[in-house]
Amino acid sequence: MASMTSTLSNPADHGGATVSIVAPGDLNPPLAPFRERLSWALYDFANTVFSMNIATLYFSAWLVGDLGHSNTMYATVNGIASALVVVSIPVFGAISDATQKRKPWVVGFTLVACISTVVMAVLGQIGLPLIGEAVTGTVSRAMISPGIALFGVLAAFTLANYAYQGAQPFDSAMLPELVPVDHRGRLSGMGAAFGYVGSITGVLLTFPFFTGSLPLIGAIPDRIIGILRSVVPFTTHGGRVSTFVPTALIFLLFSLPLFLFCRDHNVVHGKKHVPWREAFRDVRQTLEEAKKYPGTVRFILTSFLYQDAMGTIIANMALYAIFAMGFVKGSEATLFIILTIPAVIGSYGIGRLVDRFGPKRTLSWVLMGWVVLLIAMIVAPSRGAFWIVGACIGLIYGGVSTAERPLLLSLVPDVEAGRFFSLMVLSSRAAAVVGPFIWALAVDGLTSSMGVGFAYRSGVATVALGMILALLALRGVPDNFRRQVLAK
């Protein structure tokens, strides 16, 4: 990569230090203050609380299991959220790149997600039946029509899910302004590690509102539960719907450091008018422009393949444990907590590997690890062996997100990162639809003829195949790590 050709117009934003911009527009700033870097990393803690609690554990089980609505209804609202991401986020990414403003998008989307989650809780308790696992207390008469309440809950979930996803590319695009090139993997790994701590913490802090107990520990005294439910609104009756408000509060609380201490360092000043037409045209041109940066299109395809595989296996891990390995039903929360703990250690460790060996080589090692462990899952002879395999998967799970952000930043100019991170979001959203569909075809198609155990193992085999294809595709992505480090 070429040597420095210009400097930022406002070096005071980095404490008076000069921030270099290499020829294609890549930023190579000095280290931002530790408080700012830590605040950025804590946002990964915050948003994974929503991801684990609302998108994974509680909402689908409440809607389908407790209220008795169909899986199709849940799939539909998820699909609408993904469609909104596909339509809007590239446009917003283009606008963000034009102004070099990332933080306002993160703040706005986060507030929308938190408010919508609270609305889900309110409508779910004043208009829908208070039924299901762990619901206690006197059930009052519905204050609004159940039909209206259900529509409102589904709309609020769609908006919350969309906003949660929408914040992510703008959060990722803040990374190159905070650290020099050779520290990106470290900070990315710190964020990923915080994310998995957030997953565990989110479950532990909200589970008492659900059942009055803690995973792995057991029941909490009634007096303490009573105090908690009296302090946090819309948690009185327990059940899964009572976890929504605590989740929103935790999400907001741990987002506040980013709100308060992070900033956009390279804002383009003097632009009063946002070029909406150009932004829409940029969406159409982004894929064409990606061809100018060798390996970018291929890497986005690669990310589709491994995101497809990862999303599928994580979404179905609990079902696999129950039907293929004979685990007792109802242990999903404990399962996810235990498998998440190794990810905290692995994410930061893999971040160090990224800084030393580069993101491409590190990502290749992570994908090879996935292939080996998925095959081990298929042949695991006992529940004990499955726990070991699952713990190892947890150890490398954060490696993908740790390596992919620095790898994409090594391929495209930093000042255009918003649009390309938006494409990554689109890729992962498409993968979130395709992967589970392939899994369902394999499992449902083979259950009647080959048995449940064989069918679920076949599902894992389709995931392993996706990882192998991703590994092969990654081979054609250029490794710019050494060149970028030398150009700093």
C-alpha positions in Angstrom: 0.0 0.0 0.0 1.3 3.4 -0.9 2.9 5.8 1.6 1.1 8.6 3.3 -0.2 11.3 1.0 -2.3 13.5 3.3 -3.4 14.1 6.8 -6.7 14.6 8.5 -8.0 18.2 8.6 -8.7 18.0 12.3 -5.8 16.2 14.1 -7.0 17.5 17.4 -9.6 14.8 17.3 -6.8 12.4 18.1 -5.3 14.4 20.9 -3.2 16.5 18.6 -1.5 13.6 16.9 -1.3 13.4 13.1 -3.5 10.8 11.5 -2.1 9.4 8.2 -4.2 8.5 5.2 -2.6 6.2 2.8 -3.3 6.7 -0.9 -6.5 4.6 -1.3 -8.1 6.3 1.7 -7.1 4.0 4.5 -6.8 5.5 8.0 -3.8 4.7 10.2 -4.5 6.7 13.4 -2.7 6.6 16.7 -4.3 4.7 19.5 -7.4 6.5 20.7 -7.7 7.0 24.4 -8.2 3.8 26.3 -11.6 5.0 27.6 -12.9 5.4 24.0 -11.6 2.0 22.9 -13.1 0.3 25.9 -16.4 2.1 25.3 -16.4 0.8 21.7 -15.7 -2.7 22.8 -18.4 -2.6 25.5 -21.0 -2.0 22.8 -20.4 -5.6 21.7 -21.3 -6.6 25.3 -24.5 -4.6 25.0 -25.9 -5.8 21.7 -25.2 -9.5 22.4 -27.5 -9.2 25.4 -30.3 -8.5 22.9 -29.1 -11.1 20.5 -29.1 -13.9 23.1 -32.2 -13.0 25.0 -34.6 -11.7 22.3 -33.4 -13.2 19.1 -32.3 -16.6 20.5 -33.8 -17.7 23.8 -37.0 -16.0 24.9 -39.1 -14.4 22.2 -39.6 -17.3 19.8 -40.3 -19.7 22.8 -42.8 -17.2 24.2 -44.6 -16.7 20.8 -44.6 -20.3 19.7 -44.3 -22.3 22.9 -46.3 -20.2 25.4 -48.8 -18.4 23.2 -49.2 -21.3 20.7 -48.7 -19.3 17.5 -47.0 -20.9 14.5 -43.4 -21.1 13.5 -44.4 -19.6 10.2 -45.5 -16.4 12.1 -42.1 -16.2 13.8 -40.3 -16.8 10.5 -42.4 -14.2 8.8 -41.5 -11.4 11.2 -37.9 -12.4 11.1 -38.0 -12.3 7.3 -39.5 -8.8 7.3 -36.7 -7.5 9.5 -34.1 -9.0 7.2 -35.8 -7.5 4.2 -35.8 -4.1 5.8 -32.0 -4.5 6.4 -31.5 -5.5 2.8 -33.4 -2.5 1.5 -32.2 0.3 3.9 -28.8 -0.4 5.4 -26.8 0.0 2.2 -28.4 3.3 1.7 -27.6 4.4 5.2 -24.1 3.1 4.8 -23.6 5.2 1.7 -24.8 8.3 3.5 -22.5 7.5 6.5 -19.5 7.2 4.2 -20.4 10.6 2.6 -20.4 12.3 5.9 -18.0 10.0 7.8 -20.5 9.9 10.6 -20.9 6.5 12.3 -21.9 7.1 15.9 -25.3 8.8 15.3 -26.5 5.7 13.4 -25.4 3.4 16.2 -27.0 5.6 18.9 -30.3 5.9 16.9 -30.7 2.3 16.0 -29.9 1.2 19.6 -32.5 3.5 21.1 -35.1 2.2 18.6 -34.2 -1.4 19.5 -34.5 -0.7 23.3 -37.8 1.2 23.0 -39.3 -1.4 20.7 -38.3 -4.2 23.2 -40.1 -2.4 26.0 -43.2 -2.0 23.8 -43.2 -5.8 23.2 -43.3 -6.3 27.0 -46.1 -3.7 27.5 -48.4 -5.0 24.8 -47.6 -8.6 25.7 -48.8 -8.1 29.2 -51.8 -5.7 28.7 -53.3 -7.4 25.7 -52.2 -11.0 25.4 -52.8 -14.0 27.7 -50.3 -14.3 30.6 -49.7 -17.9 30.1 -46.8 -20.3 29.7 -43.9 -21.6 31.6 -43.2 -20.0 35.0 -46.0 -17.4 34.8 -47.3 -16.7 38.3 -49.8 -14.4 40.1 -53.2 -13.1 39.3 -53.9 -12.6 35.6 -55.8 -9.3 35.0 -58.3 -8.7 32.2 -56.8 -7.6 28.9 -56.8 -3.8 28.4 -56.8 -3.9 24.6 -57.9 -6.4 22.0 -55.6 -9.4 21.7 -55.5 -9.1 18.0 -54.3 -5.5 18.2 -51.8 -6.4 20.9 -50.4 -9.3 18.9 -50.0 -7.1 15.8 -48.2 -4.5 17.9 -45.9 -7.1 19.5 -45.0 -8.5 16.1 -44.4 -5.0 14.7 -42.3 -4.0 17.7 -40.2 -7.2 17.5 -39.7 -6.6 13.8 -38.5 -3.1 14.4 -36.3 -4.1 17.4 -34.7 -6.9 15.4 -34.1 -4.6 12.4 -32.6 -1.8 14.5 -30.3 -4.3 16.4 -29.0 -5.5 13.1 -28.9 -2.1 11.6 -26.5 -0.7 14.2 -23.8 -3.3 13.6 -22.2 -2.1 10.4 -21.8 1.4 11.7 -20.3 0.2 14.9 -17.8 -1.9 12.9 -17.0 1.1 10.7 -15.9 3.1 13.8 -13.0 0.6 14.4 -10.4 2.0 12.0 -10.6 5.4 13.6 -9.7 4.1 17.0 -6.5 2.1 16.5 -3.6 1.7 14.0 -3.7 -1.2 11.5 -1.6 -3.5 13.6 -3.9 -3.2 16.6 -7.2 -3.8 14.9 -7.3 -7.5 15.6 -6.7 -6.9 19.2 -9.5 -4.4 19.6 -11.8 -6.4 17.5 -11.0 -9.5 19.6 -11.7 -7.5 22.8 -15.1 -6.5 21.5 -15.9 -10.1 20.5 -14.8 -11.3 24.0 -17.0 -8.7 25.6 -19.8 -9.8 23.4 -19.7 -13.3 24.7 -19.5 -12.1 28.3 -22.6 -10.0 27.4 -24.4 -13.2 26.3 -23.8 -14.9 29.6 -24.5 -11.9 31.7 -27.7 -11.2 29.8 -29.1 -14.6 30.5 -28.0 -14.6 34.2 -29.5 -11.1 34.9 -32.8 -11.8 33.2 -33.4 -15.5 34.0 -34.6 -14.6 37.6 -37.4 -12.5 36.1 -38.4 -15.6 34.0 -38.4 -18.4 36.5 -37.3 -17.0 39.9 -34.0 -19.0 39.7 -30.6 -18.9 38.1 -29.1 -21.4 35.6 -26.7 -23.9 37.3 -27.5 -22.4 40.8 -31.2 -22.9 41.4 -34.0 -21.0 43.1 -33.7 -17.5 44.4 -35.5 -16.6 47.7 -39.0 -15.2 47.0 -38.3 -12.0 48.9 -35.4 -11.1 46.6 -37.5 -12.0 43.5 -40.3 -9.9 44.8 -38.0 -6.9 45.2 -36.6 -7.3 41.7 -40.0 -7.6 40.1 -41.3 -4.6 42.0 -38.4 -2.4 40.9 -38.4 -3.4 37.2 -41.7 -2.7 35.5 -43.7 -5.3 33.6 -42.0 -8.2 35.3 -44.5 -9.0 38.0 -46.0 -12.2 36.6 -42.8 -13.9 35.6 -42.6 -16.0 32.4 -40.6 -15.3 29.3 -42.4 -12.0 28.6 -41.0 -10.6 31.8 -37.5 -10.8 30.5 -38.1 -8.2 27.8 -37.9 -5.0 29.8 -34.8 -6.1 31.8 -33.1 -7.0 28.4 -33.9 -3.5 27.1 -32.5 -1.9 30.2 -29.2 -3.9 30.1 -28.8 -3.2 26.4 -29.2 0.5 27.0 -27.0 0.6 30.1 -24.0 -1.0 28.5 -24.4 1.1 25.3 -24.1 4.4 27.3 -20.2 4.3 27.3 -20.2 4.4 23.5 -22.9 7.1 23.6 -20.9 9.3 26.0 -17.2 8.6 25.2 -16.9 7.6 21.6 -17.0 10.1 18.7 -16.5 10.3 15.0 -13.0 11.6 14.4 -13.1 12.3 10.7 -16.5 14.0 10.1 -16.7 15.8 6.8 -17.6 19.4 7.8 -19.5 21.9 5.8 -22.0 19.6 4.1 -25.4 20.9 4.9 -27.2 18.8 2.3 -27.3 15.0 2.4 -27.0 13.7 -1.2 -30.0 11.3 -1.1 -30.0 10.6 -4.8 -26.3 9.9 -4.8 -26.7 7.6 -1.8 -29.3 5.6 -3.6 -27.0 5.5 -6.7 -24.1 4.4 -4.5 -26.1 1.4 -3.3 -26.3 0.2 -6.9 -22.7 1.0 -7.5 -21.3 -0.6 -4.3 -21.0 -4.1 -5.8 -19.4 -2.7 -9.0 -17.0 -0.7 -6.9 -16.1 -3.8 -4.9 -14.6 -5.2 -8.0 -12.0 -2.4 -7.9 -10.6 -3.8 -4.7 -9.2 -7.3 -5.4 -10.7 -10.0 -3.3 -13.6 -8.0 -1.8 -16.4 -9.7 -3.8 -14.8 -13.1 -3.1 -14.5 -12.4 0.6 -18.2 -11.3 0.8 -19.1 -14.6 -0.8 -16.9 -16.4 1.7 -18.5 -14.6 4.5 -21.9 -15.7 3.2 -20.8 -19.4 3.3 -19.4 -19.3 6.8 -22.1 -17.1 8.3 -24.6 -19.5 6.8 -22.9 -22.4 8.5 -22.3 -20.8 11.8 -25.8 -19.3 12.1 -27.4 -22.6 11.3 -25.5 -24.7 13.8 -25.8 -22.2 16.7 -29.5 -21.8 16.1 -30.0 -25.6 16.2 -27.4 -26.6 18.8 -30.0 -27.0 21.5 -32.2 -29.1 19.3 -29.3 -31.3 18.3 -28.4 -31.8 21.9 -32.0 -32.9 22.7 -32.8 -35.1 19.7 -29.4 -36.5 18.7 -27.6 -36.6 22.0 -30.5 -37.3 24.4 -30.3 -34.1 26.6 -33.2 -33.3 28.8 -35.5 -30.6 27.4 -35.6 -27.2 29.0 -31.8 -26.9 29.4 -31.2 -24.4 26.5 -30.2 -21.5 28.7 -27.6 -23.6 30.6 -26.3 -25.1 27.3 -25.7 -21.7 25.8 -24.1 -20.3 28.9 -21.7 -23.2 29.2 -20.8 -23.1 25.5 -20.3 -19.4 25.5 -17.7 -19.2 28.3 -14.8 -20.6 26.2 -15.6 -18.0 23.5 -14.7 -15.2 25.9 -11.1 -16.5 26.1 -10.9 -17.6 22.5 -12.0 -14.3 21.0 -9.3 -12.2 22.6 -6.6 -14.9 22.0 -7.5 -15.1 18.3 -7.4 -11.3 18.2 -3.7 -11.5 19.1 -3.2 -14.0 16.4 -4.8 -11.6 13.9 -2.3 -8.9 14.9 0.7 -11.2 14.6 -0.1 -13.4 11.6 -2.8 -11.4 9.8 -6.6 -11.8 9.5 -6.6 -14.0 6.5 -4.3 -16.7 7.9 -6.1 -16.6 11.2 -9.5 -16.9 9.6 -8.3 -19.9 7.6 -7.2 -21.6 10.8 -10.6 -20.8 12.5 -12.5 -22.3 9.5 -10.4 -25.4 9.5 -11.1 -25.8 13.2 -14.8 -25.5 12.5 -14.6 -28.3 9.9 -12.8 -30.7 12.3 -15.1 -29.9 15.2 -18.3 -30.4 13.2 -17.1 -33.8 12.0 -16.3 -34.6 15.7 -19.8 -33.5 16.6 -21.3 -36.0 14.1 -19.3 -38.9 15.5 -19.4 -37.9 19.2 -20.4 -41.2 21.0 -21.7 -39.7 24.2 -23.1 -36.6 25.9 -19.7 -36.1 27.6 -18.0 -36.1 24.3 -20.6 -33.6 22.9 -19.9 -31.2 25.8 -16.2 -31.3 25.0 -16.8 -30.7 21.3 -19.2 -27.9 22.1 -16.7 -26.2 24.4 -14.1 -26.3 21.7 -16.6 -24.8 19.2 -17.1 -22.0 21.8 -13.4 -21.4 21.9 -13.2 -20.7 18.2 -16.7 -19.2 17.7 -15.6 -15.6 18.3 -12.6 -16.1 15.9 -14.7 -15.4 12.8 -16.0 -12.0 13.9 -12.6 -11.2 15.3 -10.8 -11.8 12.0 -13.4 -10.8 9.5 -13.6 -7.1 10.4 -9.8 -6.5 10.1 -9.8 -8.7 6.9 -12.4 -6.6 5.2 -10.6 -3.4 6.3 -7.5 -4.8 4.7 -9.3 -5.0 1.4 -11.2 -1.7 1.1 -10.4 1.9 1.9 -11.3 2.8 5.5 -13.2 5.9 4.5 -15.6 3.7 2.4 -15.9 1.0 5.1 -19.5 1.8 5.9 -20.9 0.5 2.6 -18.8 -2.6 2.6 -19.7 -3.5 6.2 -23.3 -3.0 5.1 -22.8 -5.6 2.3 -21.4 -7.9 5.0 -24.7 -7.4 6.9 -26.7 -8.2 3.8 -24.6 -11.3 3.3 -25.2 -12.5 6.8 -29.0 -11.7 6.6 -29.3 -13.8 3.4 -27.3 -16.6 5.1 -29.7 -16.5 8.1 -32.5 -17.5 5.7 -30.7 -20.0 3.5 -28.9 -22.1 6.2 -31.8 -23.0 8.4 -33.9 -23.9 5.3 -31.2 -26.3 4.1 -30.9 -27.7 7.6 -34.7 -28.2 7.7 -34.7 -30.0 4.4 -32.1 -32.4 5.6 -33.5 -33.1 9.0 -37.2 -33.2 8.1 -36.6 -35.1 4.9 -34.6 -37.9 6.6 -36.3 -38.3 10.0 -39.1 -40.6 8.9 -36.8 -42.9 6.8 -33.5 -42.8 8.6 -34.4 -41.9 12.2 -34.0 -38.8 14.3 -30.3 -39.3 15.2 -29.2 -39.8 11.6 -31.3 -36.9 10.4 -29.8 -34.4 12.8 -26.3 -35.6 12.1 -27.0 -35.2 8.4 -28.0 -31.6 9.2 -24.6 -31.1 10.8 -23.0 -32.6 7.7 -24.6 -29.8 5.6 -23.1 -27.2 7.9 -19.6 -28.8 7.6 -19.9 -28.8 3.9 -20.6 -25.0 4.0 -17.5 -24.5 6.1 -15.4 -26.5 3.6 -16.7 -24.3 0.7 -15.9 -21.2 2.7 -12.4 -22.4 3.4 -11.9 -23.0 -0.3 -13.3 -19.6 -1.3 -11.1 -17.9 1.2 -8.0 -19.2 -0.5 -8.6 -16.7 -3.4 -8.7 -13.7 -1.1 -5.5 -11.6 -1.1 -3.5 -11.2 2.1 -2.7 -7.5 2.5 -1.7 -7.7 6.1 2.1 -7.2 5.7 1.7 -4.5 3.1 -0.6 -2.5 5.4 1.6 -2.8 8.4 4.6 -1.6 6.4 2.6 1.4 5.1 1.6 2.6 8.5 
